[in-house]
């Protein structure tokens, strides 16, 4: 259980590249008509020179606020950061020093990995636009170059900048298990059916947590969202910006809200897209995801049924959920073979299905994966989708996204749940989603026994005095249900949050390709035009 998030991660980083490649090798077409193929960065010592007082009033020494970043060409992403090509020549990378513990600003430091592409013009440069793509646990250094094409218009007036948040990738990245140990842990049933399976799951959880403490115990108490927000303000100062311009997606919306709460007078133009509900505790958030992923699955099943005989779940969308639930139950005792020699387990199939629901463009791969699994008894495509979710590359190496996700969630969230708590919630979660509910309920145990205490019941994002912040909700979002946008607006406070709605499918709105949404956000970020509250695109 802890090797996965307590939720199905709230991130915009699910990539279908490996799945598309596998489809091409297998000779499948997008209509599903062809036959399936056969076939650690460690904390660094702080500077030894005496630190002058900070000129910013932040309490940080001038050795940090006045540091000069040594920008140079970027290497290819490391194993911790995940898969990806070496960025092109327009990209530069650097390392920022930040306090390990902000309560001891002159103490030990950690290195934070950063990346940027300078503004191209012809418009007058506004400053830096800092991105967080979600997770928590996603590497901004490996993600931004891949997504940059979607933000090319913004680059005319901004330097595009991102980073690995503390605990992620090459920013003192948390490590809990070896690749082989992660593979072995994935074989443990995430939805235990009896006392013996519960015992096995709890033993695996205990082993996982011990691994986190042994490998990364020093940083575990310091990878919280508040500290990451303080890191962003340090970046703002070092980058030379009076105000922070920010684009947060998924978990990045929570991070942006926390920043606005801490530094309302330093918020420039900020966009929060695919919004985490800041009022929900872990149980409420997981329950909301159960409903959100079920809604997305229902929408997929309707679309699939309209395609006729190619749909592996049949022509009745209402019966499609039952067919998938029965298929998953069968996998609980009879995993499917794959060409790699690995097995497609119940948990793997569930993760693969969830991964495809993040983007409507991935629904075609979900159809192919379900065809292969339900009709041919092979798990290649669904397993590839699951690997995209867990950060596993084709060579069997994992990024640290799962470890970072657990570490950040568990130091943020004060709640610790018991087996009795989960069992009490199972009926409600199953009713919310016969497919995802049980998995998400058991995921509530992810932080039980964690070696670092949680800090808050829910994040404080109240930001009186902040500049307007665009809060973008997608009515069909599975991972961050639409209702979270309205709650974020309310919590930011009167006159701060400006709600914008996208009537669509998938996780997030700006990258959907919807012209109205792109135009609305660009006009705000580039020209400062705040849209009317309640603006709707679809």
Secondary structure as the mmCIF struct_conf table of DSSP 4:
data_model
#
loop_
_struct_conf.conf_type_id
_struct_conf.id
_struct_conf.beg_label_comp_id
_struct_conf.beg_label_asym_id
_struct_conf.beg_label_seq_id
_struct_conf.end_label_comp_id
_struct_conf.end_label_asym_id
_struct_conf.end_label_seq_id
TURN_TY1_P TURN_TY1_P1 UNK A 2 UNK A 3
BEND BEND1 UNK A 4 UNK A 4
BEND BEND2 UNK A 6 UNK A 8
STRN STRN1 UNK A 10 UNK A 11
BEND BEND3 UNK A 12 UNK A 12
HELX_RH_AL_P HELX_RH_AL_P1 UNK A 17 UNK A 26
TURN_TY1_P TURN_TY1_P2 UNK A 27 UNK A 27
TURN_TY1_P TURN_TY1_P3 UNK A 30 UNK A 31
BEND BEND4 UNK A 32 UNK A 32
BEND BEND5 UNK A 34 UNK A 34
HELX_LH_PP_P HELX_LH_PP_P1 UNK A 35 UNK A 38
HELX_LH_PP_P HELX_LH_PP_P2 UNK A 41 UNK A 43
STRN STRN2 UNK A 44 UNK A 44
HELX_LH_PP_P HELX_LH_PP_P3 UNK A 45 UNK A 47
BEND BEND6 UNK A 48 UNK A 49
HELX_LH_PP_P HELX_LH_PP_P4 UNK A 50 UNK A 54
TURN_TY1_P TURN_TY1_P4 UNK A 55 UNK A 56
BEND BEND7 UNK A 57 UNK A 59
HELX_RH_AL_P HELX_RH_AL_P2 UNK A 62 UNK A 65
TURN_TY1_P TURN_TY1_P5 UNK A 66 UNK A 66
STRN STRN3 UNK A 72 UNK A 73
HELX_LH_PP_P HELX_LH_PP_P5 UNK A 76 UNK A 78
TURN_TY1_P TURN_TY1_P6 UNK A 79 UNK A 81
BEND BEND8 UNK A 83 UNK A 83
HELX_LH_PP_P HELX_LH_PP_P6 UNK A 85 UNK A 87
TURN_TY1_P TURN_TY1_P7 UNK A 89 UNK A 90
STRN STRN4 UNK A 91 UNK A 99
BEND BEND9 UNK A 100 UNK A 100
HELX_RH_3T_P HELX_RH_3T_P1 UNK A 102 UNK A 104
TURN_TY1_P TURN_TY1_P8 UNK A 105 UNK A 106
BEND BEND10 UNK A 107 UNK A 107
STRN STRN5 UNK A 109 UNK A 117
BEND BEND11 UNK A 122 UNK A 123
HELX_LH_PP_P HELX_LH_PP_P7 UNK A 124 UNK A 125
STRN STRN6 UNK A 127 UNK A 132
STRN STRN7 UNK A 134 UNK A 135
TURN_TY1_P TURN_TY1_P9 UNK A 136 UNK A 137
HELX_RH_AL_P HELX_RH_AL_P3 UNK A 140 UNK A 147
HELX_RH_3T_P HELX_RH_3T_P2 UNK A 148 UNK A 151
TURN_TY1_P TURN_TY1_P10 UNK A 152 UNK A 153
HELX_RH_3T_P HELX_RH_3T_P3 UNK A 154 UNK A 156
TURN_TY1_P TURN_TY1_P11 UNK A 157 UNK A 157
STRN STRN8 UNK A 158 UNK A 163
TURN_TY1_P TURN_TY1_P12 UNK A 166 UNK A 167
BEND BEND12 UNK A 168 UNK A 168
TURN_TY1_P TURN_TY1_P13 UNK A 169 UNK A 172
HELX_RH_AL_P HELX_RH_AL_P4 UNK A 179 UNK A 186
TURN_TY1_P TURN_TY1_P14 UNK A 187 UNK A 187
BEND BEND13 UNK A 188 UNK A 188
BEND BEND14 UNK A 190 UNK A 191
BEND BEND15 UNK A 194 UNK A 194
HELX_RH_AL_P HELX_RH_AL_P5 UNK A 195 UNK A 220
TURN_TY1_P TURN_TY1_P15 UNK A 221 UNK A 222
HELX_RH_AL_P HELX_RH_AL_P6 UNK A 225 UNK A 239
TURN_TY1_P TURN_TY1_P16 UNK A 240 UNK A 240
BEND BEND16 UNK A 242 UNK A 243
STRN STRN9 UNK A 244 UNK A 249
TURN_TY1_P TURN_TY1_P17 UNK A 250 UNK A 250
HELX_RH_AL_P HELX_RH_AL_P7 UNK A 251 UNK A 262
HELX_RH_3T_P HELX_RH_3T_P4 UNK A 264 UNK A 266
STRN STRN10 UNK A 267 UNK A 273
BEND BEND17 UNK A 274 UNK A 274
TURN_TY1_P TURN_TY1_P18 UNK A 278 UNK A 279
HELX_RH_AL_P HELX_RH_AL_P8 UNK A 282 UNK A 306
TURN_TY1_P TURN_TY1_P19 UNK A 307 UNK A 307
HELX_RH_3T_P HELX_RH_3T_P5 UNK A 308 UNK A 310
TURN_TY1_P TURN_TY1_P20 UNK A 312 UNK A 313
BEND BEND18 UNK A 315 UNK A 315
HELX_RH_AL_P HELX_RH_AL_P9 UNK A 317 UNK A 333
BEND BEND19 UNK A 334 UNK A 334
HELX_LH_PP_P HELX_LH_PP_P8 UNK A 335 UNK A 335
STRN STRN11 UNK A 336 UNK A 337
TURN_TY1_P TURN_TY1_P21 UNK A 339 UNK A 340
BEND BEND20 UNK A 341 UNK A 341
STRN STRN12 UNK A 343 UNK A 344
HELX_RH_AL_P HELX_RH_AL_P10 UNK A 346 UNK A 356
TURN_TY1_P TURN_TY1_P22 UNK A 357 UNK A 358
HELX_RH_3T_P HELX_RH_3T_P6 UNK A 360 UNK A 362
HELX_RH_AL_P HELX_RH_AL_P11 UNK A 363 UNK A 376
STRN STRN13 UNK A 378 UNK A 378
HELX_RH_AL_P HELX_RH_AL_P12 UNK A 380 UNK A 390
TURN_TY1_P TURN_TY1_P23 UNK A 391 UNK A 391
STRN STRN14 UNK A 392 UNK A 392
TURN_TY1_P TURN_TY1_P24 UNK A 394 UNK A 395
BEND BEND21 UNK A 396 UNK A 396
STRN STRN15 UNK A 398 UNK A 398
BEND BEND22 UNK A 400 UNK A 400
HELX_RH_AL_P HELX_RH_AL_P13 UNK A 401 UNK A 412
STRN STRN16 UNK A 413 UNK A 413
HELX_RH_AL_P HELX_RH_AL_P14 UNK A 419 UNK A 432
TURN_TY1_P TURN_TY1_P25 UNK A 434 UNK A 436
HELX_RH_AL_P HELX_RH_AL_P15 UNK A 437 UNK A 442
HELX_RH_3T_P HELX_RH_3T_P7 UNK A 443 UNK A 447
TURN_TY1_P TURN_TY1_P26 UNK A 448 UNK A 449
BEND BEND23 UNK A 451 UNK A 452
STRN STRN17 UNK A 456 UNK A 456
BEND BEND24 UNK A 457 UNK A 458
TURN_TY1_P TURN_TY1_P27 UNK A 464 UNK A 465
HELX_LH_PP_P HELX_LH_PP_P9 UNK A 466 UNK A 468
STRN STRN18 UNK A 469 UNK A 476
BEND BEND25 UNK A 478 UNK A 480
TURN_TY1_P TURN_TY1_P28 UNK A 482 UNK A 482
HELX_RH_AL_P HELX_RH_AL_P16 UNK A 483 UNK A 492
TURN_TY1_P TURN_TY1_P29 UNK A 494 UNK A 496
STRN STRN19 UNK A 497 UNK A 505
BEND BEND26 UNK A 506 UNK A 507
BEND BEND27 UNK A 509 UNK A 509
HELX_RH_3T_P HELX_RH_3T_P8 UNK A 510 UNK A 512
HELX_RH_AL_P HELX_RH_AL_P17 UNK A 515 UNK A 527
HELX_LH_PP_P HELX_LH_PP_P10 UNK A 530 UNK A 532
TURN_TY1_P TURN_TY1_P30 UNK A 533 UNK A 534
STRN STRN20 UNK A 535 UNK A 537
#
